[in-house]
Amino acid sequence: MTDAKHTSPRRRRSWAEPYKIKVVEPLKMTTRAEREQAIAAAGYNTFLLRSEDVYIDLLTDSGTAAMSDYQWAGMMLGDEAYAGSKNFYNLEANIQKYYGYRYIVPTHQGRGAENILSQILIKPGDYIPGNMYFTTTRLHQELAGGTFVDVIIDEAHDAQSLHPFKGNIDLQKLTDLIERVGAERIPYISVAGTVNMAGGQPISMANLREVHQLAQTHGIRIILDATRAVENAYFIQQREEDYRNQAIATILHEFCSYTDGCTMSGKKDALVNIGGWLALNDYNLYEEARNLIVIYEGLHTYGGMAGRDMEAMARGIEESVKDDHIRARIGQVEYLGQKLLDWGIPIVVPIGGHAIYLDAKRFLPQIPQEQFPAQRLAAELYVEAGIRAMERGIVSAGRSKETGDNYYPDLELVRLTIPRRVYTQAHMDLTAEAVEEVYYNRDRLRGLKMIYEPKYLRFFQARFELL
Ligand SMILES: *Cc1c(COP(=O)(O)O)cnc(C)c1O
């Protein structure tokens, strides 16, 4: 806390993490030679590394958060009754309080909720418009017989566009779809905030309000992917004039009020290692969800979670909406990103909520896309400093089902994803310096050859050799 009166006008005061460390998890330090051997043994695929050989693990922010003492204390209060666990009622109360939805069904994680929702709402031949797809969300929509239609604004597909809300929905694209297929073929609009696949980019309150108005006139529901809605609320507070002085919790509540329900992966915003939920405001839909949940997840008062895990998530929600927490969480991502920008290293801008994306096309222009520049860059970062990142480019994009040809996505990226409350500023400094070192030596890097290609989601298990 700084007292404005005593702050020198010349200097911005630093802020630090709003927590201190009580338990530590030692990390193994490896040598460069050991890392060269490990990445070769892993076929130059960071998914195939053993986590104990990794120093700073930036593979994903999913289920990788550090829980607080308050959450761990809650774990000891797990009520493991099969039915009616008190932890369920605590979780339900907190979702109602902070997200504002009426009826809640817990699920084992986000995709469990997506499965139930898609089965309830989607009929074969339906269309589901959304602000860019997410892998599991779209797959469940398709498995239920629907067709996903991307209605995000064009700026979202441009790594250099500085639009402050690249997650916004293009109302014209949405209107065109409604006119083309008819409102009765659109069971709901699938809105995500922030948009993971666009680089953690937010949607504005003004845009969601307009989408809500349009949806109302056509009698179409809106279902929110609330996985990173707290992070989205932070961007609204920072970038939307009317919300500058509002608390994150207040913004989140208003944001959700423009939607009819949500699916949620608690492994992101809600600061737990496992868990999720489906929330709905319509009692009849909730009835159906409660019926289906017993087939796929478990009874409607645990839905695939242990009582202790529900308690940890209930408490994680409370912590996640604290302004100090979210400022430090996104502040850490911005700190890393700003360092790289200052050093002239090509990344996706604006900096998003949960990760920094290196632009491998500009980083390694000498490597053609069919020689996997982002895959190569991710492997090199590991060799340089034991940092594990993830490819999001041609390997992840896969092949066309029809022709068997590779997709050549515009974005060829390496994602450095920051887990919540896990690493310190020194880890961010070390990460930035490692990226800079690789950038300095970039000219000597050559591409890769794929020597093993799995049939599905090849990025998880493909193997490569140095060219
Ligand atoms: C992670 C994620 C999901 C899926 O959640 P899981 O808990 O991994 O099943 C859905 N949507 C978004 C935006 C996500 O990031």
The ligand as a MOL file (V3000), in Angstrom:
LIG
                    3D

  0  0  0     0  0            999 V3000
M  V30 BEGIN CTAB
M  V30 COUNTS 15 15 0 0 0
M  V30 BEGIN ATOM
M  V30 1 C -9.0430 -24.9540 -20.0500 0
M  V30 2 C -10.2110 -24.3790 -20.7590 0
M  V30 3 C -11.3880 -25.1220 -20.9640 0
M  V30 4 C -11.5130 -26.5860 -20.5960 0
M  V30 5 O -11.4170 -26.7820 -19.2560 0
M  V30 6 P -10.7770 -28.1040 -18.6100 0
M  V30 7 O -10.8860 -27.8600 -17.1420 0
M  V30 8 O -9.3700 -28.2060 -19.0950 0
M  V30 9 O -11.6160 -29.2590 -19.0520 0
M  V30 10 C -12.4480 -24.4920 -21.5900 0
M  V30 11 N -12.3620 -23.2160 -22.0050 0
M  V30 12 C -11.2480 -22.4790 -21.8400 0
M  V30 13 C -11.2050 -21.0770 -22.3170 0
M  V30 14 C -10.1340 -23.0360 -21.2210 0
M  V30 15 O -9.0140 -22.3120 -21.0890 0
M  V30 END ATOM
M  V30 BEGIN BOND
M  V30 1 1 1 2
M  V30 2 1 2 3
M  V30 3 2 2 14
M  V30 4 1 3 4
M  V30 5 2 3 10
M  V30 6 1 4 5
M  V30 7 1 5 6
M  V30 8 2 6 7
M  V30 9 1 6 8
M  V30 10 1 6 9
M  V30 11 1 10 11
M  V30 12 2 11 12
M  V30 13 1 12 13
M  V30 14 1 12 14
M  V30 15 1 14 15
M  V30 END BOND
M  V30 END CTAB
M  END
